[in-house]
Amino acid sequence: MSIRNRLFEASFLLAGTLLAPAAATAQDSGAWRTSATIYAYLPSLSGKTSFPTGSGTPIDVSTEQILDSLKMTFMGSLDAHNGRWGLFTDVIYLDLGNTKTSSRDFTIGGIGIPADTTADLGLDLKGWVWTLAGEFRVASDAGWTVDAIGGARMLDLKERLDWNIAGSLGPLPPTSRSGASEVSQTVWDGIVGLKGRYAFGDRREWSLPFYLDVGAGQSQRTWQAAAGVGYAFKWGELSALYRYLDYDMKSGKAIQSVRFSGPMVGATFRW
C-alpha cells in the first residue's frame, strides 16, 4: 500500500541517531557526546495481511490500497557516546486507518474475487518499532565519522479489518458476507550495521549522513536505510533524509510483509 500521508507530523528525535549522526570528534574517553533533533516525517506504508474469517477461508488485503490516513505518529531516539563506545535506542509509533467503499483490493483464500464482487473495507493499524544497539567507532577524522552497530529490533503490529461484501462470495460462506477480524504480531530480530556521516566544504559545514542495518530472527529478514544531506550552523545543523524500513515475515504468518518509507527533515542541536 502506498500511504502518502497528507498530514505533516512533527516529532522529537533525541540524539538524532538516524537523522544526524554525531560529528567527528577526538576519541576522548570520559567525555559524553549528545545531540537532539526536532524533525517532521512523511511516511508511506505498504504490506500484505491475511485476516481469518472464522470459516477457514481468510481475506487477504494489500494494505497500501486502503490506508491513506495517518492518525498519529511519534519517533524518538536517544544516543550516548563516550570515546569509541556508544549506545542508542530508537522508537517509532504509528496509528493509521481508513475506510474504502466498493473496493476490489482484496482476495478471498488467496485467489481473485468474482467480477461482480466488491466490499466496503475498514482497516486500522497500530504499530511500534523499537531498536536498541551498541556502537563502536571505527573511523573518526575531519571528514568521516563511522560507527559499527549491533543489537536488536522489535516490531509489534496490530491490525483490524471490518468488511461488508456485495456480490458473489467465492469460497466464503454467506455468514461471512460481513464481519470483523483482528491480527497482531510481535517479532524480535538481531541486527548489525553502520551509521555515520561525511563532512565536506570549506568549513566542513556540509555533510552526508547515512544509516544502514540488516537482520533476521523471528522474521525472515529485515533491513533499514537512511541517507541525505545536512548543513551545519553555529547552533547546530539542518538535515533532510529519506528513510526506508522493510520486513519480510516467515511463511504462515498472518502479517506477511511491512514496509515504511518517506522523507524526513529536521534541526539538530548538539552539546
N, C-alpha and C positions, 0 to 999 in steps of 0.2 A: 504494500500500500504505500501510497505516497501521501504524506501529510505535509503540505507546505503550509505551515501554520501562519494564520493571519494575525495571531496575537504575538506581540513583541514582548517577551517575558524577561524582566530584569532579575538577576540573581547575584549572589555573592560567591566569589571563589577565593577562599583564604589560602594564600600561598601559591596561587596560580600555577600549579604543577603542570597542567596541560596547556594553559593559555600563554604563560610567560615563564619558562624555566629560569632559575636564578642566574644572575650574571656571573661571569668568570671572576673569581677572587683567589687570593692566596690560600694555600692549603693550611690555614692556621687553626690547628686543633684547639678546642676550647671556646671558639667564637661561634655562636649560633647565628645563622642567617635565616631571615624570614621574609615573606612578601605577602601582600594582599591585593586581590584584583576584584573589581566590580565589573560585571560584564552582562551582555544580553545575548540570548541564544535563540536561533530559529531552526528547530529540528524538523526532520522528516522521519517517518516511521514506516517500516514495511515488515511483512512476515506472514506466516501461514499458521492457522489453528484449526484443530478438529474438535467440534463440540459434540458430546454424546447427547442422544435424544431420548434414551430410555427404551428404545425399540431395538437396539443393537445396530442401527444404521446411523452413523454420525453425519452432521452437517459440517462441511469444510468451507472455511472462509479465508480469503486473502485480505488481510486487514487493511492494506493500502487502498482498497477500493471503497472502503466505508469511512474510516476515521479521517476527519479533516478538521477537528476542533480540539484545541488544546485548552483544557480547563485550568491546569496549574502545572508549573514545573519549578524545581529547585535543583541547583547544582552547587556543590561546595567542595573544597579541598583544603587540606591542612598539610604543610610541609615544614619539616625541621631538619636543618643541615648543620653538621659540626665536622669541620675538616673534610676528609674524604667520605665520611659516612652520613647517611641521612635516612629519613623515614617519611612517607607520605600516605595519606588516605584521601580518597575521592568518592563523593556520593552524588548520585543522580536520582531524582524523584520525578515521575511523570504521571499525570492524570489526564486521560483523553477519552472522548466519547462523541458519538454522532448517531443519528437515525437516518436511514435511507429507504425511501419508498419505491415500490415497483422495481426492485433490484434483481438482476440476474447474476450478481457477482458472488456466487456460491455454487457448491456442488453437493450432491447427496450420495454418501457412501463412496466418495472418490470418483464418481462418474458425472458427466454433464447432466444438466436438468432438461426435461422436455421443453420443446419450443414454446408451449403455451404457459410456462410456469414462471412466476415472479414471486417476490416476497418483500414484505416490509421488515427491515432488519435494524435492530438497535444494538450497538456494540459499545462497551465501556472497557477500558484498560487502565489498570493502575500498576506501577512497577517501580522497583528500587534496583539500582546497580551500585554496588559498593566495592571499591578496590582498595586493598591495603598492601603496601610493598615497602621493602627496604631498598636503599640506594647506595651505590659505590661509585665515586667519581673516578672515571678512567681518563679524562682529559680536561685540562684547565689551563688556558693561556689567554692572551689578549683577544684572540678571535673565537676559539672554540671552548664550549663547556658541554661535556657529555657525561651522563650518569648511566651506568648499568643498573637495572632494576629487577627484582624478583619478589614474588609474593602471591597473592590470591585475589580472585574476584568472585563476588556473589551476585547472581541475578535472581530476583524474586518478582514474578509476574502473576497478576490475577485478571482474568478476562471473563466478561459476562455477555452472552448473546441472547437477545429476545427476537423471536421470529413469528411471522404470520404469513403462511404460504397460500398463494392463489394459483389455481390451475392444477395440472397433474402433479402428483406427489412422487412419481417414480417408485423406488423401493420403500418409501416411507409409508407406514400405515396411516389411515385417516386420523387417528388420535394424535398424530404428531404434526398436524397441519399448523398448529400454533403451540408455542411453548417458550421455555427459557432454560438456559444451561450455563453453568459456570465452571471454569477450569483454572487451576493455579499450579504453579511450578516454581521450585527453588533449586538452583544448581550452583555448585562451587567448582571453580577451576583454578589450577595453578597457572601463573603467568610469568614470563620473562620478557625483557625488552630494553629499550634505550629511550632516553629523553635528553634534551639539551637545546643548544642554540648556537648559531654562528653570527658573530657581530662584525660589522664592517662599516666603512665610511671614514671620513677624516677624523672624527672623534668617536668612532665605534657607536654612533648613535642609531644606525640601522641594525636590525637583527632578523634572523630567520629561525624562529622557534619550531621545534618538532617533537613528536612523541610517537612511539610505536611499541606495541606489545602483542604477543601471541600466547595462546594457552589451550589447555584441554583438561578434562577431568570428568565431571558428571555430564558436561556437554560433549558433543563430538569434537568441536573446536570453537574457539573464539579469538577475535583479534580486534585491535583498536589502533587508530592512527589519527594524528592531528598535525597540521603544518600551516604556516602562514608567515606573516611579516609583522615586525614591530618597530617602533621609533621611540628612542629614549629622550626624556627631558630631565631637567634638574630634579623635578619632584617625583619622577617615575617613568612610566612607559605606556604608550598606546599600542594595542595589538589587534590584529584581525587574523583568524584562523578558520579552517574547515576541519570538522571532527566527524569521524566515522567509527561506529561500534557495531560489530557483527557477531551473531550467534547462530550456529547450526547445531540442532539437538540430535541426540541418538534416536534411532528408529523406535517407533512405538510410543513416542511421547505425544501428548495432546498438542502442546505448543511446539511446532516443528522448526520454526526459524524466527529470528527477530533482528531487525537492523535499524539503528538510529543514525541519522546523518544530517549535517547542516552547518551553516556558518555561525561564528561567534565573534564578538568584538568586545574589547574591554580596556579599562585603565588599571595599571598595576602600580602599587606603592610598595617600596622596599625599605627595610631598615635592618 
